[in-house]
């Protein structure tokens, strides 16, 4: 699961207008997960009285408790917007992250809007919409040592900080075998190793690293180089809304709503609100 891989305090500072450094390039790239040539028909939901959306409130910026205690975040607001497109009422309830799927299976809610990665195992037990978010892997390097481009040959012989036993460590060893992986217990330790010059590069979750790079903690020390890397075998298919296996009509309805939100600009508006710094 993705839970726990972000620094919640830093993310909240970014979202609530805290000081950030200018992002690299011309600004964040908004991903597009929809082929607008494929039209999804709007299902009849006249039989639906209310859609019960469940989330967790401790994983900013995807889902977290706002200043008033009400759940908010990119996934939550996207679910609210989808309900508006579908002209159905929806409620949002926060639950502990590890209880979301059991609660969905037990019928305590209808849709899970949370950072649960889409995998073959998840699809075996639940219905999942098209992804609306992915977390690419990225390399980070100190600014004064940044190469013009990153290749396996460039990384050969260089040390790269990774989180021990993570998908990022496995990917690094598979695709950059000449680099020297240096595992750390968590992302904070890996970041500090890069800042202190103990390693040459850091390889990890792009979203977490983007928030760090653009916050005061990083002190403008470093920048992205290479990537983004989106290999689904290592980093998953992304994040979508999760529903019960037999809720096929409601799943199609949310797929329809997501495509409409992309077409009418709402997805882009929400994405830039919650991800003001780029990681693609």
MOLINMO-V981549 format. One record per pair of residues at least 24 apart in sequence whose C-alpha atoms are under 6 Angstrom apart, sorted by the first residue. I is the first residue (numbers start at 1). J is the second residue. Records with the same first field share a line. If there is no record, write none. Layout:
BEGIN
I: J, J
END
This chain:
BEGIN
1: 116
6: 208
8: 60
20: 214, 215
21: 214
23: 277
28: 277, 278
40: 256
42: 256
43: 253
50: 89, 90
51: 90
52: 90, 91, 109, 110
53: 91, 92, 111, 112
54: 92, 93, 94, 112
55: 94, 112, 113, 114
56: 94, 95, 96, 97
61: 274
74: 274
75: 113
82: 257
85: 257
111: 242, 243
112: 241, 242
113: 241
117: 238, 239
118: 237, 238, 239
126: 243, 244, 245
127: 242, 243, 244, 245
128: 241, 242
129: 240, 241, 255
130: 240
131: 238, 239, 240
132: 240
133: 238, 239
134: 238
136: 206, 228, 229, 230
137: 204, 205, 206, 228, 229
138: 203, 204, 206, 227, 228
139: 202, 203, 224, 225
140: 201, 202, 223, 224, 225
141: 201, 222, 223
142: 221, 222
143: 222, 223
150: 226
152: 176
155: 179
159: 199, 200
160: 199, 200, 201, 202
161: 190, 202
162: 203
167: 234
168: 204
206: 279
207: 279
210: 279
228: 280
END
